[in-house]
Amino acid sequence: MDNQQQTGLQTTQKSNKTWLYVLGVVVVLALIGLGVWALTQNDDESAETTTQSSTQTTTEQTDTETDAATAPEDATTEGVEIVYTDDGFAESSYTVAAGSTVTVKNDSSSDLQFSSDDHPSHLENSELNQAVLASGQSQQFTVSETGTWGIHDHLNASNTTTLVVE
């Protein structure tokens, strides 16, 4: 084989190696992108499943309480205090009169973001959505819109309660 043929063969080999390298990079990037997409889909489905499961559990608890003839407290114009602990909300349901004050008290060791359902959009009743409360903090707001509202800790969406505004 002469020098010209050897040079042509070397150029072809370098060109093939370059294409293989580029192809390898493209495949790796595609796999990373697919992995990230799959993880975000799983996170969304997991959060949705957790919220649905929590809502079902809360509904079952409420049904059980009603079956046992345990009626919720009467709505009061003095307001209501909703306490959050390391185990979640202290009560499965709270009742308050429209126009009353709701106090949210964070007695847990972590932050709390009091939010209306559904997670993560919090569009069910936006007047209930509050800023993050550090451990030991409280905040107050007035409720006006009547209805039965699902509530959760946005930072730990499996912790739920219900607020009935009459």
N, C-alpha and C positions, 0 to 999 in steps of 0.2 A: 504494500500500500504506500502510495507516495504522500508527501507532506500536505498537498492540497486536499486529498481525501481525508487524511487524519484531522486537519483543521475543520473540515466540513462536518465530520463525525463528532468532534468535540463541541462544536457550536450547536448541533442538534441535541446532544446530550444535555448541555447547559440549558437550552430552551425547554426541553422536556422536564428538567428538574425545576425550573422556574414555574412552569404550569402546574406541576404537582404541588409545589409549595403554595401557590395561590389557591388551588383547589382545596388543599388541606385547611388553610386559613378560613375560607368561605364555609366549609363544612363545620369547623369548630364554632364559628360565630353563629351559624344557623342553629346548632345544637344548644348553645347558650341561650339564644333568643327563645327557642322552644321551651327550654327549662324554666326561664323566667315567666313566660306566658302561663305555663302549667301551674307554677306556684301561685301566681296571682289568681288564677281561676279557682284553685283549691282553697285559698284564703277566703275569697268571696263566698264560695259554697259552704265552707266551714262556719263562717260568721252567720250566714243565712240559716243553716241547719241549727246552730246553737240558739239563735233567736226564736226559730220556730219551736224547737224543743222546750225552751224556757217559757214561751207563751202557752204552749200546750200544758206544761206542768202547772203554771199559774192558773189556767182555766180549770184544770182538774182540781186544784186545791180550792178554788172559789166554789166550784160545784159541790165538792165534798162538804165545805162549810155550810153552804145553803141547805144541802140535804140534812145536815145535822141540826138544822134550825138555828144556826148561829148567824144572826143578821149583823151586817157591818154597823159600826157606830153611826149614830145620827150625825148628819152634817152640822157643823157648828160654825157660827160666824166669828168665833175667836180664832179660828185657823187650826192648823195642824202642824205637828213637827214630824218630819220624816227622818228617821235615824238610819245611817248606813254604818255597818260594822265590818269586821274582817270576814264575816260569814255572809255578807250581802245586806239587803234591806231588812230591818228588824221585823216588819210586818209584810204580809203578802198583799195587803190592800189598805188604803187610807181613804177617808171620805171627808170632804170639806164643802162648805157652801160657796157658791160663786161670789166673788168680791172679797173673799177672805184671804188672809195671809198664810202662805206656806213657808215653813222654815225647813231647810235641808241642813242636817247636821252630820258632818263626817267624823264618826267615832272610830274609823278604821285606821290602820297603820299605813295606808297608801292613799294616793290621790283618787278623787271621785269626780266624774263629769256627768251630772244629772241631766239626762236627755230623754225626750219623748221617743216612742217607737216611730217608725221602724228603723232598725239599725242597718246601715250607717247614715241614712239620709235625715232622720229625725223630723219628718214632715207631718206626723200625725197631729201634733199641737205645738207649734214653735214657741208659744209663750212659756212652755215648761223647760225649754233648753237653757241651761245655765253654764257659767264659766267653770273651769276646773277648781275644785276645792281641795286644798291640802289637808292632810291629817289634822284633826282638831278644829277646823274652820266650820263656820255656818254661814248661810246666806238666806235672805228672805225675798219673796216676790209675791205678787197678788195674782190670783187666778180669776179669770172672768168667763172663759168659755166652758159651758156645761158639757158633760159627757163622761165616759169612762175611758181613761187614757192609760195605755201601756207605758211604763217607764223602765229605763235600764241605765246602768253605768256604762257610758260609751267606752271607757277604758277597759271594762270587763263585762262585755255584753251578756254574759250568762247570768249576771245578777240583775233580777227584775222585780218589779212591784207594779201595782195598779193604783191610780189616783182617780177617785170618783168625785167629780165636781157637780154638785146639785144646784 
